[in-house]
């Protein structure tokens, strides 16, 4: 009798997993409405299982041919609200030029970089004003309340002194003749424009890298969410089949509990993956300057998108990379600031011409016109210029040290980025091999569980390992793309 029960359990397991295989095929092949699924495999199995007698028949000695066939449960059909995929966002991007248009229109970082260039140009114009002529004018009118009256002894006229009312005005034209510090500041302002333009180019490179990584992250998260749903569906189907086996007496309550635990574990992974997908879509929106979630067209070719992004940038050498070139220019600006302090020790010369006009009541106009040259030379200022000189030298040394540190960092980053591609390729191969092993392990575990040599714990563990291996492979696929993008942009300028 014990042997018969074992045979019954074995047959039930075979029937259940045959139903699982047929349900997978049926789920992938659409059928006309109202048509019944094919039952050829089940009938064949039932025909093979029919001669097996039950314990009750063995007790009565009835012939096996008289026994009714074991009923075959229908294919598993699972349904859960979480199996529905996350709806796509209202806005999706399909091409890199479309992403660039959004960046140009909405990126605050890009607009700030443009503003800094405009600021430097304004500073140059301010410095230029110190070399050009200036024209100033002024006017005044006054009334005196306390006056003396002076009598002219010749004619007896009485004249108030000073006059009750007076008015005047002047126009002054000045032209700097010798202003070496202003000329030097103009050159410094030009270098500042160049530095800010290089900063703009570096910002474009950083934005291109950030948006490309954000796009890859969205595609990765969508793929992982898809894998999570497939794993969740498989866990639900295993739970359904385990319950069917329990109804047939081929599984215990512990098997059902383990299957339920696997379902909840897959559900947790699904919830986390869906939230990661939402956050990556929102991060892409922020990178494109839009406070909303943005998706990526599911039909997009990621390789072509990355190639298009790389096409908007051009390769350069390490010294010509925008951030290093900017740091080099800023070191030159700091050196010029030292020269600016030295030029404060020199005199300045200015020529000016003034026209003055005065009106005294009841007198007549009294115009004057003069031309003068002014030489200004500050001989001693209490040591202020010497303090400024020391401060400027410190700034110059800091700028040079920053340039050296940036060069070293960029060299290491370049080596790491190139090595990162090799590491990503190796990691992807390892993940692919691990996924194949996990799939084979899952297949063999199902066979062992069907034959009764393995437990439901082995079945659940193998399924979880397969889900993890599939997710890891997807991550490594996209990590390889990210590594290639980073390696290409390490030595690139992006003049889009």
HELIX and SHEET records of a PDB file:
HELIX    1   1 UNK A    2  UNK A   28  1                                  27    
HELIX    2   2 UNK A   40  UNK A   50  1                                  11    
HELIX    3   3 UNK A   55  UNK A   60  1                                   6    
HELIX    4   4 UNK A   64  UNK A   66  5                                   3    
HELIX    5   5 UNK A   81  UNK A   83  5                                   3    
HELIX    6   6 UNK A   96  UNK A  106  1                                  11    
HELIX    7   7 UNK A  108  UNK A  129  1                                  22    
HELIX    8   8 UNK A  180  UNK A  247  1                                  68    
HELIX    9   9 UNK A  253  UNK A  287  1                                  35    
HELIX   10  10 UNK A  302  UNK A  311  1                                  10    
HELIX   11  11 UNK A  322  UNK A  343  1                                  22    
HELIX   12  12 UNK A  384  UNK A  451  1                                  68    
HELIX   13  13 UNK A  456  UNK A  489  1                                  34    
SHEET    1   A 2 UNK A  91  UNK A  93  0                                        
SHEET    2   A 2 UNK A 294  UNK A 296  1                                        
SHEET    1   B 4 UNK A 134  UNK A 143  0                                        
SHEET    2   B 4 UNK A 165  UNK A 178 -1                                        
SHEET    3   B 4 UNK A 348  UNK A 360 -1                                        
SHEET    4   B 4 UNK A 368  UNK A 376 -1                                        
SHEET    1   C 2 UNK A 148  UNK A 151  0                                        
SHEET    2   C 2 UNK A 158  UNK A 161 -1                                        
SHEET    1   D 2 UNK A 314  UNK A 315  0                                        
SHEET    2   D 2 UNK A 492  UNK A 493 -1                                        
END                                                                             
